[in-house]
Amino acid sequence: MKGVLLAWVVAMGITTVDSFRAGRGAPVPGARVGDGVLFAGLGLLPEVAPTPATLAAWGFLIAAVIASPQVIPPAVAIKPAASAKAA
């Protein structure tokens, strides 16, 4: 449960940083509803399967970080390798 809770707190931080860097100020509560529902559902799983729930929570968090251009600027993000074909 602690791993899922920590992932949720970090996700809230990512949502807040993303909103401020985009120049919109504090995020509206509706921007956090999806995160809350997802992590609340994952929070119910540790009773039955704690490790998969924690791994899924951190997996969703890593996906959110990669998908957010405000958190990782495009110049820093990993870009696909150039084609090996010679022109």
N, C-alpha and C positions, 0 to 999 in steps of 0.2 A: 504494500500500500504506500510506503514511503517513497518508492521510486516513481510511482504514478503521480503522487502529489507533487513531488519535486519537478517532474516533467510538466505538469500543469502550470506551476508557478513560472517556470521558464517560458512557457508558451504565452502566458499573459504578458511577460516582459517583452517578448518578441512582437506581440501585437501592439504594445504601447510604443516601442521604439520605431516600428514601421510607420505608425500613424504620425508621430512627431517628425520623423525625417521626411515624410511626404508633405509636411507643412499643414497638416489638418488639425494639429493640437491633440488633445486627449481623445482616445478612441471612444466612440459611442458604445453604449452597453450592447447593442445588437451585434457589434463586431466581435464580441466575446462569447456570444451564445453558442456558436458552433463548437468552439474550443471547450466550453463548459460541458456541453452534452457529450462530446466525444470522451473527454477524460472522466466524466462521471460514470459513463458506461464501463470504461476500462477500470475504474475504481471498484466496481462490483466484482470483477474477475479475480482479484487476489485471494478471495475466500476459497476459490476452487483451484486456480492456476496462477500463482504469483509471478513466476518468471516470464511466461508468455505475455502477461498483461504489462509488465514493466518494459519488456523489449518492444512491444507494440507502441506503447506510449512514447518511448524515446525514438522509435522509428518515425512516428508521425511528426515529432518535433524536429528531427533532422530534415525531413522532407519539407517542413514549413520554412526552415532556415534556408535551404537551397532554393526554394521557390520565391523567396522574398528578395526583390532587388534592392530594397531599402536597407536590409540587414547586411547582405553581402553585395557590395557594389559590383556591377558587371565587369569592371576592369580587374577585379580580384577573383571573381568566380571562375571555376574550372570551365575551360572551353574545350569543345571536341577537337581532336587532332586533325590536322590538315590531311587532305587526301594524298596518298602516296603516288598517285599517277603523275607522270611527267607531262607537261603541256607541250 
